[in-house]
């Protein structure tokens, strides 16, 4: 019996304490705050996964369908369009949750390009005065590179009788080599093309030899050559009219880069940049 009355008195005390707490305005305020927060949090969670299809969406779908097909959308057409919209929205959110924008280079590049466009917007065509000023400021960019005209005899492997071949060529005699896909005569090739096709060492050696003088064997990226340079043209500047297309492109690219740089600078310390590189 003693235990029974003890439990009864303990329960009565707890009820009394609860009544006292309820009468306390501060406790009531805190309690209501907890309830409101709980309800708000629950509603937010409910809405965060919602995929909504509004009446305005439906009207836009119908208008787009009519423009594309030339007829009014039926209920079956709209139902399919709406189903496709919902599926795409769900798949898009799943892709974001899966981090595909972080691991897929094509998705990442598309998002970066879209963000660049959002930052810069549409840029009107620059007027010619600005282009001329830009051309003069960066005139070293706009030139025709040096060229070489030369002939060569090509061998896939280093020939055993290299000295004899060079002597024959020097005397003006015909030497048959291996077939080269571009032929034996290379007229007015720019230095960048020569470097790309044959290699830097091939181009550097060409710079050191006089015209109408056979030399070799010279190794390239493709094989071995006996070479005679017949003509060259030095680097020369492009006029504004000749360079206008390139100038316009460079001007627009610089403006876009400048806009993106300003946007990132305005973010301030939003991102902490860490470079794991040795200076």
C-alpha positions as CSV (number, residue, x, y, z in Angstrom):
1,X,0.0,0.0,0.0
2,X,2.8,2.3,0.9
3,X,4.2,1.9,-2.7
4,X,0.8,2.6,-4.2
5,X,0.3,5.9,-2.3
6,X,3.9,7.0,-3.2
7,X,3.3,6.5,-6.9
8,X,0.0,8.3,-6.6
9,X,1.6,11.3,-4.8
10,X,4.4,11.4,-7.4
11,X,1.9,11.5,-10.3
12,X,-0.1,14.2,-8.5
13,X,3.1,16.2,-8.1
14,X,3.9,16.0,-11.8
15,X,0.4,17.1,-12.7
16,X,0.7,20.0,-10.3
17,X,4.1,21.0,-11.8
18,X,2.6,20.8,-15.3
19,X,-0.2,23.2,-14.3
20,X,2.3,25.6,-12.9
21,X,4.4,25.6,-16.0
22,X,1.3,26.1,-18.2
23,X,0.4,29.2,-16.2
24,X,3.9,30.7,-16.8
25,X,3.7,33.0,-19.9
26,X,7.4,32.5,-20.9
27,X,6.9,28.7,-21.0
28,X,3.7,29.1,-23.0
29,X,5.6,31.4,-25.5
30,X,8.4,28.9,-25.9
31,X,6.0,26.1,-26.4
32,X,4.0,27.8,-29.1
33,X,7.3,28.7,-30.8
34,X,8.3,25.1,-30.9
35,X,5.0,24.1,-32.3
36,X,5.0,26.8,-35.0
37,X,8.6,25.9,-36.0
38,X,7.7,22.2,-36.2
39,X,4.7,23.0,-38.4
40,X,6.7,25.3,-40.7
41,X,9.5,22.8,-41.0
42,X,7.1,20.1,-41.9
43,X,5.4,22.2,-44.5
44,X,8.8,23.2,-46.0
45,X,9.8,19.6,-46.3
46,X,6.5,18.7,-47.9
47,X,6.9,21.5,-50.5
48,X,10.6,21.0,-51.2
49,X,9.9,17.8,-53.2
50,X,6.8,19.1,-54.9
51,X,6.7,19.1,-58.7
52,X,4.1,21.7,-59.7
53,X,2.2,22.0,-62.9
54,X,0.4,25.3,-63.1
55,X,-2.4,26.5,-65.3
56,X,0.1,28.9,-66.9
57,X,2.4,26.0,-67.7
58,X,-0.5,24.2,-69.4
59,X,-1.3,27.2,-71.5
60,X,2.3,27.7,-72.6
61,X,2.5,24.0,-73.6
62,X,-0.7,24.3,-75.6
63,X,0.6,27.5,-77.4
64,X,4.0,25.9,-78.2
65,X,2.3,22.7,-79.5
66,X,0.1,24.8,-81.8
67,X,3.1,26.8,-83.1
68,X,5.1,23.6,-83.8
69,X,2.3,21.5,-85.3
70,X,-0.1,24.0,-86.7
71,X,-3.1,22.5,-84.9
72,X,-4.7,22.7,-81.5
73,X,-3.6,20.3,-78.9
74,X,-6.1,17.6,-77.9
75,X,-6.6,16.4,-74.3
76,X,-4.4,13.4,-75.2
77,X,-1.7,15.7,-76.5
78,X,-1.7,17.9,-73.4
79,X,-1.7,14.9,-71.1
80,X,1.4,13.5,-72.8
81,X,3.1,16.9,-72.8
82,X,2.3,17.3,-69.1
83,X,3.5,13.8,-68.2
84,X,6.8,14.5,-70.1
85,X,7.2,17.7,-68.3
86,X,6.8,16.1,-64.9
87,X,9.1,13.2,-65.7
88,X,11.8,15.6,-67.0
89,X,11.5,17.7,-63.8
90,X,11.8,14.7,-61.6
91,X,14.8,13.4,-63.6
92,X,16.4,16.8,-63.5
93,X,16.1,17.0,-59.7
94,X,17.4,13.4,-59.4
95,X,20.4,14.3,-61.6
96,X,21.2,17.3,-59.3
97,X,20.9,15.1,-56.2
98,X,23.2,12.6,-57.8
99,X,25.8,15.4,-58.5
100,X,25.9,14.8,-62.2
101,X,26.7,18.5,-62.7
102,X,29.8,17.8,-60.7
103,X,31.1,14.6,-62.4
104,X,29.9,14.9,-66.1
105,X,32.2,17.3,-68.1
106,X,29.5,18.0,-70.7
107,X,26.9,18.9,-68.1
108,X,29.4,21.0,-66.2
109,X,30.5,22.9,-69.4
110,X,26.9,23.6,-70.4
111,X,26.1,25.0,-66.9
112,X,29.3,27.2,-67.0
113,X,28.4,28.5,-70.5
114,X,24.8,29.3,-69.4
115,X,26.1,31.1,-66.3
116,X,28.4,33.1,-68.5
117,X,25.5,34.1,-70.6
118,X,23.4,35.0,-67.6
119,X,26.2,37.3,-66.4
120,X,27.0,39.0,-69.7
121,X,23.6,39.0,-71.4
122,X,23.4,40.0,-75.1
123,X,26.2,42.1,-76.3
124,X,25.5,44.4,-79.3
125,X,27.9,44.6,-82.2
126,X,30.7,47.0,-81.4
127,X,31.0,50.1,-83.6
128,X,34.0,50.4,-85.9
129,X,35.7,53.2,-83.9
130,X,36.0,50.8,-80.9
131,X,37.3,48.0,-83.1
132,X,40.0,50.3,-84.6
133,X,41.1,51.4,-81.2
134,X,41.2,47.8,-80.0
135,X,43.2,46.8,-83.1
136,X,45.8,49.5,-82.5
137,X,46.1,48.6,-78.9
138,X,46.7,44.9,-79.7
139,X,48.3,45.3,-83.1
140,X,51.0,42.7,-82.3
141,X,48.3,40.0,-82.4
142,X,47.4,40.7,-86.1
143,X,50.0,39.6,-88.6
144,X,50.8,37.2,-91.3
145,X,53.3,34.6,-90.0
146,X,56.5,33.9,-92.0
147,X,56.3,31.3,-94.7
148,X,58.7,28.9,-96.4
149,X,58.4,27.3,-99.9
150,X,60.6,24.2,-100.2
151,X,61.0,20.9,-101.9
152,X,62.0,17.6,-100.3
153,X,62.7,14.0,-100.9
154,X,61.1,11.8,-98.2
155,X,62.2,8.5,-96.7
156,X,60.2,6.6,-94.1
157,X,63.5,5.1,-92.7
158,X,67.0,6.7,-92.6
159,X,68.6,5.5,-95.9
160,X,72.1,3.8,-95.7
161,X,73.6,6.0,-98.6
162,X,72.6,9.4,-97.2
163,X,75.8,11.1,-98.4
164,X,75.4,9.8,-101.9
165,X,71.8,10.9,-102.0
166,X,72.7,14.4,-100.9
167,X,75.5,14.5,-103.5
168,X,73.1,13.5,-106.3
169,X,70.6,16.1,-105.3
170,X,73.3,18.8,-105.1
171,X,74.3,17.9,-108.7
172,X,70.7,18.3,-109.8
173,X,70.2,14.6,-110.3
174,X,66.8,12.9,-109.7
175,X,66.4,10.9,-106.6
176,X,63.5,8.6,-106.0
177,X,62.3,8.5,-102.4
178,X,59.2,7.1,-100.6
179,X,55.8,8.6,-101.5
180,X,54.8,11.5,-99.3
181,X,51.1,12.3,-99.0
182,X,51.6,16.0,-99.8
183,X,54.0,15.5,-102.6
184,X,57.5,16.9,-103.0
185,X,56.7,20.6,-103.5
186,X,55.5,22.6,-100.4
187,X,54.6,26.1,-101.5
188,X,54.3,29.0,-99.0
189,X,53.7,26.9,-95.9
190,X,53.3,29.0,-92.7
191,X,55.7,28.3,-89.9
192,X,52.9,27.0,-87.6
193,X,51.9,24.5,-90.3
194,X,55.5,23.3,-90.8
195,X,56.0,23.0,-87.0
196,X,52.7,21.0,-86.7
197,X,53.4,18.7,-89.6
198,X,57.2,18.1,-89.3
199,X,58.1,19.2,-85.7
200,X,60.0,22.1,-84.2
201,X,63.5,20.7,-84.9
202,X,62.7,20.4,-88.6
203,X,61.6,24.1,-88.6
204,X,64.6,25.3,-86.6
205,X,67.0,23.6,-89.1
206,X,65.2,25.1,-92.0
207,X,65.9,28.6,-90.6
208,X,69.6,28.0,-90.7
209,X,70.0,26.9,-94.4
210,X,70.5,29.1,-97.4
211,X,68.1,29.0,-100.4
212,X,68.7,26.6,-103.3
213,X,71.0,24.5,-101.1
214,X,70.1,20.9,-100.4
215,X,70.7,19.6,-96.9
216,X,69.8,16.4,-95.0
217,X,69.0,13.9,-94.0
218,X,66.8,15.8,-91.6
219,X,64.5,13.9,-89.2
220,X,60.9,15.0,-88.8
221,X,57.8,13.6,-87.0
222,X,57.1,11.6,-90.2
223,X,60.4,10.3,-91.2
224,X,63.6,11.6,-92.9
225,X,63.9,14.3,-95.5
226,X,66.4,15.9,-97.8
227,X,65.3,19.5,-98.1
228,X,65.9,22.6,-100.3
229,X,64.3,25.9,-99.3
230,X,63.3,27.9,-102.4
231,X,61.6,31.0,-101.0
232,X,60.5,32.6,-97.7
233,X,58.4,35.6,-96.7
234,X,58.9,37.5,-93.4
235,X,56.2,38.2,-90.8
236,X,54.1,41.1,-91.9
237,X,51.3,43.0,-90.2
238,X,47.6,42.7,-91.3
239,X,45.7,45.8,-92.1
240,X,42.6,46.5,-90.1
241,X,40.3,45.4,-92.9
242,X,42.2,42.2,-93.3
243,X,42.1,41.5,-89.5
244,X,38.6,42.9,-88.9
245,X,36.9,39.6,-88.3
246,X,39.5,38.4,-85.9
247,X,39.6,41.8,-84.1
248,X,35.8,41.7,-83.7
249,X,36.0,38.2,-82.2
250,X,38.8,39.1,-79.8
251,X,37.0,42.3,-78.7
252,X,33.8,40.5,-77.9
253,X,35.7,37.7,-76.0
254,X,37.6,40.3,-74.0
255,X,34.4,42.0,-73.0
256,X,32.8,38.7,-72.0
257,X,35.9,37.8,-69.9
258,X,35.9,41.2,-68.3
259,X,32.2,40.9,-67.3
260,X,32.8,37.5,-65.8
261,X,35.9,38.7,-63.9
262,X,33.9,41.7,-62.5
263,X,31.1,39.4,-61.4
264,X,33.4,37.0,-59.6
265,X,35.3,39.9,-58.0
266,X,32.0,41.2,-56.7
267,X,31.4,37.9,-54.9
268,X,34.1,38.9,-52.5
269,X,34.9,36.2,-50.0
270,X,32.0,33.9,-50.8
271,X,34.4,31.2,-52.0
272,X,37.6,30.3,-50.3
273,X,40.2,29.6,-53.0
274,X,42.9,27.0,-52.2
275,X,45.6,26.3,-54.7
276,X,47.6,23.1,-54.1
277,X,50.5,24.2,-56.3
278,X,54.2,25.0,-55.7
279,X,55.1,28.6,-56.4
